[in-house]
């Protein structure tokens, strides 16, 4: 696929008919299609960019991120910008995280980084800001405060999007999306004598037994890669009552709790299925993109992953049939999964970009109601906006039939947990000082499962201690720098994990 110029004609399309960056890791190319399903989609007139071609030094727009679902939105928007402004060369590269991890740092070193990029996986925002990789957007997006007002009050968060009072990024989409569900292959289940569609796998023992039955037929029962295994363990721990969020912190106590009994129980459950022989051989080295591509062809019977797999399966394996179910709990009881509404898929503006005007025009459009509605529609409804009107006003004819199912599941099982960044506007000062743990949770789990860390409890207690030490140090350094923060503000004693933590709950803390 050529990736030197992504300019194309943006004609009517259906969401599923659009060509996009798929999980194979290939770069973006043409997005021109017909309307294969008969559903008429958007036209170029729907995309409005604030850009004066006669008053800019911009000559191109290059954008790099990991691709996948967001490419269904980002690629056609960038392509249409190039179509509307043919003097600007446009290129979208959604070639996967390995490319981002390699190309972005190299581009920073030699002064040729993409104009807009996703941060490499091992580069936190505070590092990128401290080393002048990126620049704020609040002084380059025209009418910024008016633009910002279109988002919910808590959408731009200190220490995540805002640092030292400056806005550096924004959430392309909401994080209210189940990262891990069960995708059960009908072919594999039928071969094991299981009736399809599978109606219920509601307990951990149900899942283990089904995996064993499928494995007995010669097809591995469980597919999960090292890329996502720590999410699997965490979400299973949540089904057992663990109150840890995506960072491993219980926001009621303000403590890191990877060593909690529920987390150890979930980890032991995963280990039991590995010892059963139910996991795909080589799961720790299998790349997520390869696993996604091979699952419909019989790599395994049950994939534990997220909804970003669905569109590639439709594109490449339209006859593949499967059941989607939420994760089971230990005894089939109901549960909730706490999540931090920090938003996902943040894009960052290269500090030395000579094409800021072009980049800003696209960034601003993407964050408008019009742009966010287009994101929901072009992603088939799998990307949910933080702007609720963008979700409710999206054309239902353009939404994937499975999108409502996974969205409804997220609404049923996920609850917004409290966030220090919302509680205290100086929280960003702490984040800037916070050093990531090394090894972190992903490497620690891998060490436990491979036997390199034989005592799981001790390894996780050590991780909790290192995370706590790093957090205490960050608070001390933030206070030394003048920030008004207290580590006790990590505690939210009024948090009820059964419901969304609200603005009223934050207000009640000061009463």
KAJO-V809359 format. One record per backbone hydrogen bond with DSSP energy under -0.5 kcal/mol. CO is the residue of the C=O (numbers start at 0). NH is the residue of the N-H. If there is no record, write none. Layout:
CO & NH
CO & NH
//
This chain:
7 & 9
8 & 10
9 & 43
13 & 17
19 & 21
21 & 24
33 & 13
33 & 35
34 & 37
37 & 39
42 & 45
43 & 46
45 & 47
46 & 48
48 & 50
50 & 52
51 & 54
52 & 55
58 & 88
60 & 90
61 & 114
61 & 115
62 & 92
63 & 117
64 & 95
66 & 69
67 & 70
68 & 71
69 & 72
69 & 73
70 & 74
70 & 75
72 & 76
73 & 77
74 & 78
75 & 79
76 & 80
77 & 81
78 & 7
78 & 82
79 & 83
80 & 84
84 & 87
86 & 88
88 & 60
89 & 5
90 & 62
91 & 27
91 & 93
92 & 64
95 & 99
96 & 100
97 & 101
98 & 102
99 & 103
101 & 105
102 & 106
103 & 107
104 & 108
105 & 109
106 & 110
106 & 111
106 & 112
107 & 110
114 & 349
115 & 63
116 & 347
119 & 122
121 & 123
123 & 126
123 & 127
124 & 128
125 & 129
126 & 130
127 & 132
127 & 133
128 & 131
132 & 350
136 & 139
136 & 140
139 & 141
140 & 143
142 & 146
143 & 147
144 & 148
146 & 149
147 & 150
151 & 154
154 & 156
156 & 159
156 & 160
156 & 161
160 & 167
160 & 168
161 & 158
162 & 165
165 & 162
165 & 167
166 & 136
166 & 137
167 & 348
169 & 171
169 & 346
172 & 343
174 & 176
177 & 306
180 & 182
180 & 304
181 & 183
181 & 324
182 & 184
182 & 302
183 & 322
184 & 188
185 & 189
186 & 190
187 & 191
188 & 191
188 & 193
189 & 192
201 & 328
202 & 206
203 & 207
204 & 208
205 & 209
206 & 210
207 & 211
208 & 212
209 & 213
210 & 214
211 & 215
213 & 216
213 & 218
214 & 217
217 & 219
219 & 300
220 & 301
221 & 223
221 & 279
222 & 303
224 & 227
224 & 228
227 & 230
227 & 231
228 & 232
229 & 233
230 & 234
231 & 235
232 & 236
233 & 237
234 & 238
235 & 239
236 & 239
236 & 241
237 & 240
242 & 250
244 & 247
247 & 256
248 & 244
248 & 250
249 & 252
249 & 253
249 & 254
250 & 491
254 & 249
256 & 259
259 & 262
259 & 263
260 & 264
261 & 265
262 & 266
263 & 267
264 & 268
265 & 269
266 & 270
267 & 271
268 & 272
269 & 273
270 & 274
271 & 275
272 & 277
272 & 278
273 & 276
277 & 221
279 & 282
281 & 284
281 & 285
282 & 225
286 & 290
287 & 291
288 & 292
289 & 293
290 & 294
291 & 295
293 & 296
293 & 298
294 & 297
294 & 299
300 & 184
301 & 222
302 & 182
302 & 304
304 & 180
305 & 308
306 & 309
306 & 310
307 & 311
308 & 312
309 & 313
310 & 314
311 & 315
312 & 316
316 & 319
320 & 185
322 & 183
322 & 324
324 & 181
328 & 203
329 & 204
335 & 337
336 & 414
338 & 340
338 & 416
339 & 341
343 & 171
343 & 172
347 & 116
347 & 349
348 & 134
349 & 352
352 & 355
354 & 358
355 & 359
356 & 360
357 & 361
358 & 362
359 & 363
360 & 364
361 & 365
362 & 366
363 & 366
364 & 367
364 & 370
367 & 371
368 & 372
369 & 373
370 & 374
371 & 375
372 & 376
373 & 377
374 & 378
375 & 380
376 & 379
378 & 381
379 & 399
381 & 383
383 & 173
385 & 387
386 & 389
386 & 390
387 & 390
387 & 391
388 & 392
390 & 393
393 & 395
394 & 397
395 & 398
399 & 402
399 & 403
401 & 405
402 & 406
403 & 407
404 & 408
405 & 409
406 & 410
407 & 411
408 & 412
409 & 413
412 & 336
414 & 338
415 & 500
418 & 421
418 & 422
419 & 423
420 & 157
423 & 426
425 & 428
425 & 429
426 & 429
426 & 430
427 & 431
428 & 432
429 & 432
429 & 433
430 & 433
439 & 443
440 & 444
441 & 445
442 & 446
443 & 447
444 & 448
445 & 449
446 & 450
446 & 451
446 & 452
447 & 450
451 & 453
453 & 455
454 & 458
455 & 459
456 & 460
457 & 461
458 & 462
459 & 463
460 & 464
461 & 465
462 & 466
463 & 467
464 & 468
465 & 469
466 & 470
467 & 471
468 & 472
469 & 473
470 & 474
471 & 475
472 & 476
473 & 477
474 & 478
475 & 479
476 & 480
477 & 482
478 & 481
482 & 484
485 & 488
486 & 489
487 & 490
491 & 494
494 & 496
495 & 498
501 & 505
502 & 506
503 & 507
504 & 508
505 & 508
506 & 509
507 & 510
//
